[in-house]
Amino acid sequence: MIQLIPPGPEFRRLFHSFEHTAFRLEARDTYDATYEQESLQRFLAGEPDDLPWMRSWLDMLHEATAAGRRFARVRVVSLPLTDYSRFGVYCAQFTNGAGEDIRYLPRDQAEAAGLPHHDYWLFDSSKLVRMHFDEADCFLGGQVIEDPAEIVRHNLWRDAAWHHAVRRDDFATQQYLGRV
């Protein structure tokens, strides 16, 4: 049986315990996070929103960046973008502004680069946490992987994803998303 770190305080501790880098590969086109549903609906309706669910993440990013710790993420996306992916591009302007470097990679390029179809976090290039989701795209928890060969493989995937990915602002321009 797979042991998962459940969503919540124990999982959040991962983001305060690394020393230098935290990298996330996002391989899904949609995520069902109840805390962001209202903001997603406002975004789709073209209504303003101050993204209250994102405040603690932004604060943590500011603190980590000020302490010299780096957050980076590559989002693998299908084209044309799903509504959720467009919402993600919109939100990324705020997380990038707080210090996280989010980049985008079209799914066909990710496939050509041999990237995995699962999400993961890689902390300090040595702690691998594979993300697990249910059929409804809800996050179930993270599995710590300790196999050195798997950790090396995920580092290689991180480097390949980063090499091919496009900065958030450039991607938004390429996709004609305007000020999104």
VEXDREN-2710 file (C-alpha; in Angstrom, 1 decimal):
% VEXDREN-2710
k/r/px/py/pz
1/MET/0.0/0.0/0.0
2/ILE/1.2/3.5/-0.9
3/GLN/1.8/5.8/2.0
4/LEU/0.6/9.4/1.2
5/ILE/1.3/12.6/3.0
6/PRO/-2.3/14.0/3.1
7/PRO/-3.2/17.5/2.0
8/GLY/-3.0/19.9/4.9
9/PRO/-0.4/20.9/7.5
10/GLU/1.9/18.0/7.1
11/PHE/2.1/18.4/3.3
12/ARG/2.5/22.2/3.7
13/ARG/5.6/21.6/5.9
14/LEU/7.4/20.4/2.8
15/PHE/7.5/23.9/1.5
16/HIS/9.1/25.3/4.6
17/SER/11.7/22.5/5.1
18/PHE/13.8/22.6/1.9
19/GLU/17.0/24.6/1.8
20/HIS/17.5/25.8/-1.8
21/THR/15.0/24.7/-4.5
22/ALA/11.5/23.4/-4.9
23/PHE/10.4/22.3/-8.4
24/ARG/7.0/21.2/-9.5
25/LEU/6.0/19.5/-12.7
26/GLU/2.3/19.8/-13.4
27/ALA/1.1/17.3/-16.0
28/ARG/-2.7/17.6/-15.8
29/ASP/-5.0/20.0/-17.7
30/THR/-7.4/20.3/-14.7
31/TYR/-7.3/20.2/-11.0
32/ASP/-10.3/20.2/-8.7
33/ALA/-9.4/22.3/-5.7
34/THR/-12.5/23.4/-3.9
35/TYR/-10.7/26.4/-2.4
36/GLU/-10.2/28.0/-5.8
37/GLN/-13.5/27.2/-7.4
38/GLU/-15.1/30.6/-6.7
39/SER/-12.2/32.4/-8.2
40/LEU/-12.2/30.2/-11.2
41/GLN/-15.9/30.9/-11.8
42/ARG/-15.3/34.7/-11.4
43/PHE/-12.4/34.4/-13.9
44/LEU/-14.6/32.6/-16.5
45/ALA/-17.3/35.2/-16.0
46/GLY/-14.8/38.0/-16.5
47/GLU/-15.4/39.3/-13.0
48/PRO/-12.7/40.8/-10.8
49/ASP/-11.4/38.7/-7.9
50/ASP/-8.7/39.3/-5.3
51/LEU/-7.8/35.5/-5.1
52/PRO/-8.2/35.2/-1.3
53/TRP/-7.3/31.5/-1.4
54/MET/-3.8/32.4/-2.8
55/ARG/-2.7/34.9/-0.1
56/SER/-0.9/32.4/2.2
57/TRP/1.0/30.9/-0.8
58/LEU/2.0/34.3/-2.0
59/ASP/3.2/35.3/1.5
60/MET/5.3/32.1/1.7
61/LEU/6.8/32.7/-1.8
62/HIS/7.8/36.3/-0.7
63/GLU/9.4/34.9/2.4
64/ALA/11.2/32.1/0.7
65/THR/12.5/34.4/-2.1
66/ALA/13.7/36.9/0.5
67/ALA/15.6/34.1/2.2
68/GLY/17.2/33.0/-1.1
69/ARG/15.1/29.9/-1.7
70/ARG/13.8/29.3/-5.2
71/PHE/10.4/28.0/-6.4
72/ALA/10.0/26.9/-10.0
73/ARG/7.3/25.1/-11.9
74/VAL/6.6/23.8/-15.4
75/ARG/3.0/23.3/-16.5
76/VAL/2.4/20.9/-19.3
77/VAL/-0.7/22.0/-21.1
78/SER/-2.8/20.9/-24.0
79/LEU/-3.5/23.3/-26.8
80/PRO/-6.0/24.8/-27.1
81/LEU/-5.9/25.6/-23.5
82/THR/-8.6/24.4/-21.2
83/ASP/-10.5/27.0/-19.1
84/TYR/-8.6/25.8/-16.1
85/SER/-5.3/26.2/-17.9
86/ARG/-6.2/29.8/-18.9
87/PHE/-7.1/30.4/-15.2
88/GLY/-3.6/29.0/-14.3
89/VAL/-1.9/31.4/-16.7
90/TYR/-3.8/34.3/-15.1
91/CYS/-2.9/33.2/-11.6
92/ALA/0.8/32.7/-12.5
93/GLN/1.3/36.4/-13.0
94/PHE/0.8/36.8/-9.2
95/THR/2.9/33.8/-8.1
96/ASN/5.7/34.9/-10.5
97/GLY/5.4/38.4/-9.0
98/ALA/5.9/36.8/-5.6
99/GLY/9.0/34.9/-6.7
100/GLU/7.9/31.6/-8.2
101/ASP/9.1/31.1/-11.8
102/ILE/6.3/29.4/-13.6
103/ARG/6.8/28.2/-17.2
104/TYR/4.7/26.5/-19.8
105/LEU/5.3/23.6/-22.1
106/PRO/2.8/22.3/-24.7
107/ARG/1.9/18.7/-24.2
108/ASP/3.2/17.6/-27.6
109/GLN/6.6/19.0/-26.8
110/ALA/6.5/17.3/-23.4
111/GLU/5.6/14.0/-25.1
112/ALA/8.5/14.4/-27.5
113/ALA/10.9/15.1/-24.6
114/GLY/9.7/11.9/-22.9
115/LEU/8.4/13.7/-19.8
116/PRO/6.2/11.7/-17.3
117/HIS/2.4/12.0/-17.2
118/HIS/2.4/12.5/-13.4
119/ASP/2.9/15.5/-11.2
120/TYR/5.7/15.8/-8.7
121/TRP/7.6/18.1/-6.4
122/LEU/11.4/17.8/-6.2
123/PHE/13.0/19.5/-3.2
124/ASP/16.7/20.4/-3.3
125/SER/17.1/17.9/-6.1
126/SER/17.0/15.1/-3.5
127/LYS/13.5/14.7/-2.0
128/LEU/10.9/13.5/-4.5
129/VAL/7.2/13.7/-3.8
130/ARG/4.9/12.2/-6.4
131/MET/1.5/13.7/-6.4
132/HIS/-1.6/11.5/-6.5
133/PHE/-5.1/12.5/-7.7
134/ASP/-8.4/10.7/-7.9
135/GLU/-10.6/10.3/-11.1
136/ALA/-12.2/13.7/-10.4
137/ASP/-8.9/15.5/-10.3
138/CYS/-8.9/16.0/-6.6
139/PHE/-5.5/15.9/-4.8
140/LEU/-5.2/12.9/-2.5
141/GLY/-1.7/13.4/-1.2
142/GLY/2.0/13.1/-1.9
143/GLN/4.1/9.9/-1.9
144/VAL/7.7/10.3/-0.9
145/ILE/9.9/8.4/-3.2
146/GLU/13.3/7.4/-1.8
147/ASP/14.7/5.2/-4.7
148/PRO/17.9/7.1/-5.9
149/ALA/17.4/6.0/-9.5
150/GLU/13.9/7.5/-9.5
151/ILE/15.1/10.7/-8.0
152/VAL/17.8/11.0/-10.7
153/ARG/15.2/10.2/-13.4
154/HIS/12.9/13.0/-12.0
155/ASN/15.9/15.4/-11.9
156/LEU/16.5/14.7/-15.6
157/TRP/12.9/15.2/-16.4
158/ARG/13.0/18.5/-14.5
159/ASP/16.0/19.7/-16.5
160/ALA/14.3/18.6/-19.8
161/ALA/11.1/20.3/-18.9
162/TRP/12.8/23.5/-17.9
163/HIS/14.9/23.5/-21.1
164/HIS/11.9/23.3/-23.4
165/ALA/9.4/25.4/-21.3
166/VAL/8.5/29.1/-22.1
167/ARG/8.3/31.8/-19.5
168/ARG/4.7/32.6/-18.4
169/ASP/4.5/36.1/-20.0
170/ASP/5.9/34.9/-23.3
171/PHE/3.5/31.9/-23.3
172/ALA/0.5/34.2/-22.6
173/THR/1.6/36.4/-25.5
174/GLN/2.0/33.4/-27.8
175/GLN/-1.4/32.2/-26.9
176/TYR/-3.0/35.6/-27.5
177/LEU/-4.2/35.8/-23.9
178/GLY/-3.7/39.5/-23.7
179/ARG/-3.4/40.8/-20.1
180/VAL/-4.4/37.4/-18.7
END
